[in-house]
């Protein structure tokens, strides 16, 4: 989520000449980032499935 906000506001902040408007935009950026924090959930461990080691065998064949 934060990447979208930074993309949207960073160029506007950098290109703005008015210091008050820069401050307002940066405050708005930080507000949006803090409002949309995604919590880290405990005890969320999922085993990765490694059964597809060679999904496309034609791509892994020997050249000679």
Beta strands, then each sheet from edge to edge (+ up, - down):
end
